Amino acid sequence: MESLQRRGGVLISPSQAPRISEKFGRENRFADGNVHFGSKLDKEKGVNIQVVLRCRPLNDEEVNLRMPAVVTCNELRREVLAIQNIANKQIDKTFVFDKVFGPNSNQVDLFDQCVSPIVDEVLEGFNCTIFAYGQTGTGKTYTMEGGKKTKLFRKNGEFPDDAGVIPRVVRQIFDELEAQCVDYVMKVTFLEIYNEEITDLLAQDELKSSDYKSKKPIALMEDGKGGVFVRGLEEEIVRSPAEIYMTLEKCSAKRRSAETLLNKQSSRSHSIFSITTHIKEFNSAGEEMIKIGKLNMVDLAGSENVSKSGSRESKGRGEINKSLFTLGRVINALVEHSGHVPYRDSKLTRLLRDSLGGKTKTCIIATISPCIHCLEETLSTLEYANRAKNIKNKPEHVVVNRSLVPCKQPYEIHFTTSAEVNAAREKNGIYRPKDLFLQEEAEKKAMAERLALTELELESKIKQLFRLQELHNSEQHLSAELTEKLDNAQITQQLYLLHKIVSNSMVQQENQLKEMEEEMQSFANAKAMATKELRSWVEKLNAFYSSGITSLDGLAGELDQSSRLTFGKLYSQVLTHFTSLEDCFKSVALDANKLLSELQNGLSNQEFNLNALARLQREGHLRTVEATRSISKVTTSFFQTFDLHVSNLSKILEEIQTTQYQQLGDLERKFEECAANEERQVLEKVADMLSSSNARKKKLVQTAVDTLRGSTADRTSYLQREMSIAQDLTASVKEQLELYKEETERHCLDDSTAEESERCCLEGLKRWNGMEVNQLLRANLSSAATTALEEVDDWNKTLHSSLDSELLFLLSCSN
Ligand SMILES: Nc1ncnc2c1ncn2[C@@H]1O[C@H](COP(=O)(O)OP(=O)(O)OP(=O)(O)O)[C@@H](O)[C@H]1O
């Protein structure tokens, strides 16, 4: 049954976990293609340190001052060209590196191309180191940590574009581990070397100027395997990128306050940020293994602090760059293969010994400025980096770790029986449970610290012993002198007493000395015991490591053998393929030749045809040219004649126009004269006609008036007659009406009287009706009279109007 591993709620089987055996034979990450450090052969030959060059852009000040750039980067050819002017002669120097990043390169490109593959190596169990080397202000910190935006960055996941190597490494490690769903522990350390003193930037100590200055410097201790460790250096276990960012921020703040408090210059300090990963995985037998990888990210002090010659800088600047200086010497010694490499001469080179000529995979990022005023330092950096290219390391996939370390209480390891048996048989390491492994590590550290303390105490006791020994010697000397004097001068009893006292004191001191010696002995015993314990532990560790290494060697041998076999098979297959390919190529070549000759024949036919066609075309073309020429001649003469005719026509037109203008003037004058004559004659005739017409009209009017007058008189007399008749009629009607009225009144009176009498009889009843009738009658009479009068009036009016119209007509006729 496959054992399952639970992590963050996800169950995965061992088969899903990456296997170490699959990771061998990885290719080198850079384009030079000379590194395959997984193989045994490469392990023996070693691989070159990778050297990358980065040139920053000109800064604002340099641009404002119009300082010229004297460095050109060709990223494609991986070349850097520095232009130097010596005694008015331009001397160009070209350097080639594994990668070149020009002023326009960005952080992502650098990370993706150089750093990301290193992170993959770390996760596969390699130790790797990235150095940033260069003059102050050329972008070491910018490259390693990031620019201004990164400093303001708050752990919200997304990076600003100027984020440097460290935050991107952290994110990649976490992303990859999460994606692989493996159990892992990640630890970080952060230290600073300033003036050959180490400061633990992760330590929780209060930063007070007084304490800080009096603080014991952190010591470097040998680990017994040729390596060193920093005593008491704090390791922080981190579980998320956010935790690391917080840690980094804390460390930066601490560095800044130390700078202020102790008047430090950050450009003169080296910082080393290390990430160690412990990843649990399974081997082919399904057993748990631990892969340990480490990545050191080193931001070095400004390189200008070491003079170009490699000599120590002036005394005034102190020992501050001993580390940088020694780094240069170490590089030189490694490049020149000199017997002695002075790693031990500085803290930095002691700490990073493994990164230079050791088992670590190393990359140096050299930073330069393109500006002319930095040229000297730029050339120095380029030469330094160029030299470093030749250093070879022998990277090892160090931990295929199955710890068979015998552990005492309290670090118990619970082996499974089969695992123990297998481990003993295969000798390929043991499994240590993660928490026990970490506990063990802590214990180892504590023990080393105890040992270091004991060593220090022992040292002070030895010094004390020496002092006592000296005292003892001087007193013995004194006593001898006194004895001599006693013998020689027969001195008094007092002197004898004195001698006795001195002797007593000597005895006392001897006793003290003995006590001290005993104490020392016990210390020495304790040390011996501790040393013995450590030694046995180390021996066992060595045994297990060497067994691991032997098994690795075996594995490598097997791999070698299998690769040889595969190679043999491949070779024979390739040979077979090669022969068949050769035959195939021959037949293809024959076919091709045949085809070629056919093609050539076809082509020569085509050429002949084309030539004939070309000749015909040329002749036709000449004929067309001749025809065109004659047409052009005819056309030219036609246009010349046409021009002549046109000018003649223009002249004729002008003459016609002049003649016409003259004729028109004459015609106008004649017309005016004729019109004037005619006007005069017409006026005379009109006057005659008018006078005769007037006479005629007068005569006519006179006649008409006379006639009218006659008829009017007739009519007037007729009218007068008629009017008198009407007046007479009216008068008679009036008379009749008066009569009728009188008669009616009389009748009324009579009727009134009769009514009066009847009224008396009818008592007023009818009286009312009688009156009404009377009134009605009277109204009838008066309306009849009014109508008659109105008729008369109308008739009179009609008569008058007809008379008026007659008169008017007559008058108009007479006019
Ligand atoms: N490649 C780059 N692109 C843009 N700006 C850069 C680049 N490199 C450096 N700078 C800028 O140049 C300035 C100096 O850079 P930085 O502080 O990283 O130099 P340094 O080499 O670390 O100096 P020191 O040795 O004093 O620590 C900073 O303002 C930084 O933002």
The ligand as a MOL file (V3000), in Angstrom:
LIG
                    3D

  0  0  0     0  0            999 V3000
M  V30 BEGIN CTAB
M  V30 COUNTS 31 33 0 0 0
M  V30 BEGIN ATOM
M  V30 1 N 19.6590 49.1000 -12.9870 0
M  V30 2 C 19.1780 50.1930 -12.3970 0
M  V30 3 N 18.0920 50.8050 -12.8910 0
M  V30 4 C 17.6010 51.9180 -12.2900 0
M  V30 5 N 18.1440 52.5000 -11.1770 0
M  V30 6 C 19.2310 51.9190 -10.6470 0
M  V30 7 C 19.8080 50.7510 -11.2170 0
M  V30 8 N 20.8690 50.4270 -10.4800 0
M  V30 9 C 20.9560 51.3360 -9.5000 0
M  V30 10 N 19.9870 52.2290 -9.5920 0
M  V30 11 C 19.7890 53.3850 -8.6980 0
M  V30 12 O 21.0730 53.8990 -8.3780 0
M  V30 13 C 21.1310 54.2580 -7.0050 0
M  V30 14 C 22.2630 53.5310 -6.3010 0
M  V30 15 O 21.9930 52.1440 -6.2800 0
M  V30 16 P 22.3370 51.2010 -5.0390 0
M  V30 17 O 22.0820 51.8580 -3.7420 0
M  V30 18 O 21.6660 49.9220 -5.2860 0
M  V30 19 O 23.8990 51.0700 -5.2440 0
M  V30 20 P 24.8950 50.1610 -4.4050 0
M  V30 21 O 25.8600 49.6420 -5.4040 0
M  V30 22 O 24.1460 49.1880 -3.5860 0
M  V30 23 O 25.5970 51.2270 -3.4830 0
M  V30 24 P 26.3070 50.9500 -2.0330 0
M  V30 25 O 27.5560 50.2290 -2.3330 0
M  V30 26 O 26.5270 52.3490 -1.5490 0
M  V30 27 O 25.3300 50.1790 -1.2150 0
M  V30 28 C 19.7820 53.9450 -6.4030 0
M  V30 29 O 19.0090 55.1260 -6.3690 0
M  V30 30 C 19.1760 52.9560 -7.3700 0
M  V30 31 O 17.7560 53.0570 -7.3510 0
M  V30 END ATOM
M  V30 BEGIN BOND
M  V30 1 1 1 2
M  V30 2 1 2 3
M  V30 3 2 2 7
M  V30 4 2 3 4
M  V30 5 1 4 5
M  V30 6 2 5 6
M  V30 7 1 6 7
M  V30 8 1 6 10
M  V30 9 1 7 8
M  V30 10 2 8 9
M  V30 11 1 9 10
M  V30 12 1 10 11
M  V30 13 1 11 12
M  V30 14 1 11 30
M  V30 15 1 12 13
M  V30 16 1 13 14
M  V30 17 1 13 28
M  V30 18 1 14 15
M  V30 19 1 15 16
M  V30 20 2 16 17
M  V30 21 1 16 18
M  V30 22 1 16 19
M  V30 23 1 19 20
M  V30 24 2 20 21
M  V30 25 1 20 22
M  V30 26 1 20 23
M  V30 27 1 23 24
M  V30 28 2 24 25
M  V30 29 1 24 26
M  V30 30 1 24 27
M  V30 31 1 28 29
M  V30 32 1 28 30
M  V30 33 1 30 31
M  V30 END BOND
M  V30 END CTAB
M  END
